[in-house]
Amino acid sequence: MATIPWTRVSLPSAKGEFDRTLVRQWAVANGDDGEAMALPNHADRSVQVSGTFGSGGSVTIEGSLDGTTWAILTDPQGNNLAITSAKIETIMEATLYIRPRVTDGDETTALTITILCRGN
């Protein structure tokens, strides 16, 4: 299992339009987790998962208040964010830290996880 660092995604430079918006991305494989990112001032969050899930691949979106104890976050319907196919979901909980974690895939699992956060 490897911890994959996030990368910053550049946003268009429209004046003021994206001032409080962050986009971060991880390229992960089976067994990887993403480096945690801190989001204390960004309450509106969504996640997009794309790529090849492989046989039984799943990615969970986890949050933490202390950076040590992690729990799976949920969508607006209260479902765990345990994603098994390409999609975009809203993240309900406001946690200090957030990360993706890939489980149950195979050697073909290759996913891109993108999180958009909008500050108040």
C-alpha positions, 0 to 999 in steps of 0.5 A: 500500500502506498500513500499517494500525494495529491496534486493541485488542479489549476482553475481558469483565471476568471476574475473572482469566479474561483477565488475560494475554490480548490481542486485536488487530485490523486492518481491511485491504484489498488491498495493505495490511499491518498495523502490527506488534505486539510480543508478547514475553510471549505464546507462545500465539497464534491468528489469525482471518481473516474478510471478503471476499477478493475475486478471488484475495485472500490474507493472510499472517501474518508474524513478525520478530525485529528488526522489519525482516526478515519471514517467513511464520509457520506452522500446527501442520502446518508450512503457511505461514499464507497464508490464502485463505478465512475461518478460525482457525489456531494460530500456531506460531512465537514471534516478537517482532513479528507482522503481517498482509499482504494480497496478490493481492486486488482492489478488493472485498477487505476483511478483518478480521484478529484475533489472540489472544495468551495470556501465560504 
